[in-house]
Amino acid sequence: MLGVLWQSQCLGASAMVRISAVSAGGDATILVVSSAERPVEVESLSLSDPPRLVFDLPDAAIPPDQPRTLAVDAAGLLHQMRVGQFQADPPTARVVVDLQPGAEAPVWEVQTGASAGQTLIVLRAAGPRPLNLPTVAPCGEGLLLRFPGVGVLSRKVGELPDPPRVYVDLTDAEVEASQARQFPEGLLAEVRIAQQAPQSGRPVARLVVEMRPARRPCGGEEAAHGVFADGGDLVVAVGGEPWALPLPAYQGSGRLRGKRIVVDPGHGGQKVGAVGVLGDQTGGVVYEKDLTLDIGLRLARALTAEGAKVVMTRCDDSDVSLSARAEMANTLSADAFVSVHCNSCDTPNRLSGTMVYYDHPHSAGLAGMVKEELIASLGTEDKGLRNANFDVIRRTRGPGILVETAFINNEDDRERLLNPNFQERVARAITRGLIRFLNQPKAREAATR
């Protein structure tokens, strides 16, 4: 069983917040995650003797298990961070950043996080950050371009056609001299960096990643790309298929706090499920039970990061009866039950795509929202929303769905299913569907009628 990461509760108009810190590349980031699912207000002041920065968070309370000291290592700039409840009524949380003696005070800015309820306070040494050409490393069928030390800078991302390219403008970045690197073959044509005109008195540098059209059977399509921060670095991922691109680390924000969810990886043990024959001349096979477990574990991690109490019907290659799976959800009075499967058909390569099943009418809304998120994220064929009398969802009293992620005996779908990045996208899409459904007004009341 996977448990809750941390609990919070609302205090009137205030919110419970969890505060952590990470450091990378000489920068330090204070991450504030609010139970109110909205950014928190940040007030600041500086104090001397000893030198320190103070960040106050009005209308915010910290939980009893919040660590009061946060270890940081930011290139000799900071000594430590301290967290406390500065004021109880009205509640105000406080973060104190102790500076190293004699160190110049860092510059800082407040940013909105990638998920609802996240606020980032980014501290970095005064002065612009150098932008250099990236390191390039393979990642599956794609490439990862890593630009060191500029991941925390404010950025603007855009695309330009003919030739296809993505650009990123980085505020407070400087290029010593315009540089370019050509690639004679493969996904990349050229990577270049150059200084742009200042904006509001702050330097701006641009990086450009020029790509070649992806070599796909249908032809004419451009290579997919993604831009995200990884610690202190900026990463540009390029690849032939959007579903194969890597994703940044999942940042939950407690949007499912207090919810109880059962994750059911289909099959297991002697019940291997559908079988896919690998087309790589090895004569190997892949079993549905293994893929559903991989996806189920990823789903459990994402849901737990969102604050849910997650119970898995199996965490390993064990055989669990259909009745026992449903009974876990009923005993827990689960807010949702999700059974993960891979589809198959009588004739290999005849069918492909994603579908979601439900049995009881009160589960239709959950099935529809999860299906919408899956199709939008995966780019698989939409095989629809279907009502079916499957035992595992028929026996479940609360909202329950069965997700057929893709066809294991279709070559294109199987390629996706075997890709860890696709598996992660499946897990995150299901998570988003659950968040949408379970945060509807009176969703729980409607679901149990």
N, C-alpha and C positions, 0 to 999 in steps of 0.2 A: 504494500500500500504506500502511495506517495502522499505526504502530508502537506499542510499549509505552510508556506514560507513565513508569513507573518500576518497577524490579525490587526484590524483597525476598526474604529467606530467613529461616527460623526458626533461632534460636540456642538449642537446647535448649528450656527452658520460657519463654525470653524471646521478644520479638517485634521485628521491624523496624518502625519508625514513620517516617512522613513528617509534617513539621510545617510549617504555613503560617499566615498571619495575614491577616485582612481588617479593615477599619475602615469604619464607616458611622454617621452620625447621632451622632457623638461617642462611640461605643462601639468597642471592639476585641475581636475574637474570635480565639483561638488554636485552630486546627483540628488535631487529632492523629488520623491515620489509621493504624491498626495492622494488620499482616499477620495477626495472630491472630484477627481478626474478632470481637473483644470489646473493650469499653471498657478503657482503661488506668487504672491507679491514679495519683492525683495527690497529691503531698505538697508543701507550701508553707512558705515562711518569708519574712520581710521583713528587709532589711538597710539600713543607713544609710551616708552618707558614701562614695559618693553614694547617694541613695535608690533602692531597687530592690526588686522582687518576684522571688522565685525559685520556680519550679515544677519539681520533680523527678518523673521518670517511672520508677519502679523496673521492672526486668526489660524494659527497652526500649533498643534500639540504633538509631542513625540511619544511613542509607546514606551512602556516600562523597560522593554528589552533593547531599546536603542543603544548601541555602543556610544559611550561618552567621549572617547578619544579615537580619532581616525588617523591611521599611519599614512604618511605621504612621503614621496621622494621626488622632488621637483628641482633637480639640478642645483641644490644648495640654496634655493630661494625660500623655501618654507621649512619651518621646524616641526609643527604639528597642527592638527585641527581638533577643536573641542566642540562638543555639541551639548546643549542644555536647554531646559525650559526656563527662559528668562522671566516670563510673566505668566501667571495662571489665569487671570481674569481681567480683561479678555486674554486668551492664550497667545503667547508669542514665543516661537522657538528661536534659538540663537545659535549661530555657528561662528566660532572665533578662530581665525587663522593666525597662528603665531609665526612671525617672520624670523628668519635668521638675523642675528645682530649684524648691523652694517649693510644688509642687503637692500637693494633698491626695491621699493614697493612694486608689486606686480600690477599689470593692467588686467582688468577683468570685464566680462560682459555676461549678461543673462541671455540664455537661449531657451527656446521651447524644445523639449525632447521629442523623440520620434513617436512616442505613445502618449495617449491622453493622461494627464496628471503628472507629467514629467517636466521638471524645470532644471536646467543646467546652469551652474555658475562656473564659468571657465576662467581660470587664472593663468597668466603666462608672463614671462619676463618682458619688461618694457622694450619696445623697439620692434621693427618688422622681422618676420620670419623668412629665412632664405628658401626659395623654391628651386629644386634641382630636378634633373631628369630622373625618371623612375627606374626602379628595378623591375624586371619583367620575369614572371614565373608561370609555368603552365598550371592549369587547374582543370582537370578533365579534358574536355575538348576545347576549352577556352583559355584565356590568359588573365592574369592579375597584374596590373600595373600599380606599384606602390610608390607614392610620393611621400618621403619621410618628413615628419615634423609639422605638417600643415593640416592635419585632420581636424583640429579644433577651430580653425579659422572660418569666419563667415564666408559662404560661397554662393555663387550663382551658377547654375548649370543650364546649358542650352544645347540645342542640336542644329546643325546646318547640313544642307544637302549638297550634292554635286561638287566635290566628292563627299561622301557621308562622313561626318565627323561630329564628335561631342567636344564641347569646350567647358572649362570651369574657370570662372573669375574668382580669385582669392583675395579678400581684403586683408591688408597688413602683411602681404607677402612681397618679396623682392627677388628679382632675377639679376644675378651679377652681369650676365650678358645673354642675349638671345641665343638659344641653343635648339638643335633639332637632331633627331636620330631616325634614320630611314630603316625600313624593314623590307628586304627584297621579295619576300613571299610570306604567305600566311594571312591571318586575320588583320594584322596591322600593316598600314602603309607608312605612317610617320607619326612620331610624337614630337611636339615642339613646345617650348615655353618662351614667354616674352613679357616685358613690362608694358602695362597699359597706362592710360592717363589717370592721375590720382582722382579720387572721389572724396569730396569733403575733407581735403587735406590729408587723406590716408592713401598709402601706396596700394596699387592693385596689380597683381600679376595674373597672366592667363596661361593655362595649359590647354593644349589641343591634342586630341587623340583622333587621328584620321584612320578610318577603317576601309577595308576592301569589302565589296558585296559578298555576302555569305554564299558558299557554293551549295545550294539546295536543289533538290530535284525540280521544284517549281521555278527556280531561277529568279533573279532580279531583286531579291530581298537583301537588306543590309544586316550586318552582324548586330546582334543584340548587345546592349551595354547596361551597366549599372554603376552608380557612384555612391560611395558610402565611406564613413570614417571607421577606422579600426584602430582603437587606442589613439595614439598621437599621429597616426599616418592617414593619408587620404588614399583610398583604393578605387581604381577604375577597373571594372571587370568587363571583359569583352568575350563574346562567344557566338557560336552559330545559332543557338536557340535560347530564347528568354528563360525557359524553364530550367536550363542547365547552369544559369549564372549563380554564383555563390551569393549568400545573403549576409548582412551584418548580424552580429550577435543579437539574439532576441532580448528586448528590453520590456519586461512586463511593467504594468503600472497599477495593479490591483483592481482591474475592472471586473473581476469575478470573485472578489472577496466575499466570503460567506456562502458561496455556491458549492454544491456537492455534485460532482460529475463522475460518472463511471465510463472508463475507456475500455473497449472490448476489442482487442486484436483477434480477428477471426481465426478459427481453427486452432491447431496446436497438437503436439504429440504425434500420435499415429494418424490423426486427421490432418493431412497435409494441405487440403484444399485443392484449388486449381493448380495445374502444372504448366509451366512454360518451357519449351525446348529452346536452348540457346542456339543461335545460328552462327557460332564461331568455329565450327568444325570440331569442337571438343566433344560433342555429344552430351554435354552437360544439361542439367535441368535446374529450374528455379521453382521453389514451392511458394504458394500463396501464404502459408503460415509464417514464413520468414519475413516476407515483405510487410505483412500486416503488423508484425511485432515491431519492426524497425519504425514504421510510421506511428504506431501506438505509443511507443516510448517517447518519440519526439513530441507528439501531441500532449502527452502527460507533462512533459517539461514545460511546454508553453503555457498550459493551463495553470500549472503550479506557479509559474512566474506571474500570472495574473491574479494570484491569491486564492484560487479555488482549492478545495479539498478534493483530491483526485484518488480514485480507487481503480486499479487495473484488474481486469478479470484474470489476466495472466501476465507475468513479467518475464517469463522464460518459455521454453518449448514444452509446455505442459498441456495436458488434455483436460479441458473443462467442459462439462455438459452445458447444453443450451439453457436448460432450466436453472442451473446454478448461476450462470451469467446474469440472467434476468433477475434472479432472487437477490443478487448483490445490490442491484439498483433499488429493488423494492425495500429491502431491509434498511438501506441507507436513506430512503425517501429522497432519492437523487433528483436534483433539478434537471438533469439531462443524462441520457444514456446514448453513447455513440459506438456503434459496431463498425470496425474498419475491415474492408474486404478488397480483393482484386477480382475482376470479372473474367469470364471466359465464355466461349461459344463453341458450337460443334465443329465449325470449319475455321481453322486458323486464318488470321488476317482478314476475316470477313467483316468483323465489327470492331469498333474502337470507341473510346470516349468514356465519359463520367456520368453516373446517375446516382440518385439518392432515393432510398425507399423509406416509407413510413407505413404504419398500420392504423393507429388510432387518430381520429381527426385532430386531437389536441397536439399532435406531433407534426402536422403539416407545415405550420409556420416555421418551426426549427429546420425541417428538411429543406424548405424553399430557400431560407437564408443561407444555409450551409452550401447548397447547390450553387447559388449565385456567386458566392465567394470562391468556390472551387473553379468554376468556369472562368471567372475573371482572372484568376491567378495562374491557372495551369495552361490555358490555351488549348485544352482538349475539346473534343467534340461534345456538345451538349446533348446527352441522351435522355434528359428529362427528369422530371419528378414523378415517382410512381408509388402507387398504393399497393401493398402486398401483405399477405398473411404469413410472413416469416416468423418462425417460432420465437426467436430471441427478442424481437420487438413487439410481438403480440403479447407476450407474457409480461412485458415491462409496463407498470402502471403509469409512470410519469412519462414525460416527453422522451421518445426513443426513436433513433433513426439508424439506418444501415447504409453506409457509404460504399459504393462500388467505385474505387478510385480510377481504375483504368483496366484495359483488357490484357491479361497476362499472356495470352496466346496471339496477340497482335504485335508484330515486330516493333513498330514505332512506339506503341504504348509500353511495351516491355522495356525498351531502352529508357524511357522516362522512369518507370518504376524502379529500375536498378540504379538510378542516379540519386545520390544522397541529397543533392540540392532540390530535386523534384520532390522527394519524400518530405523534406523540410517545408516546402511550399504547400504541400497537402496539409500538413499539420497546422501551419499558420492560418491557412484558409478556413479550416474547420474551426479553429479558435476564434477567428473573427466572426464567423457565423453564430457561434455560441454567445459571444459578447453581445452581438446585435439582438439576439432573441431574448436572452436572460436579462437584459437591461431595458426591455420594454416595460412601460407602466403595467403593473398587474400581470406580468408574464407568468409568474408562479401560480397566481390564483386561477388564471385562464387555463393553464396547463393541467390542473388537477381537478377540473370539473368532471 
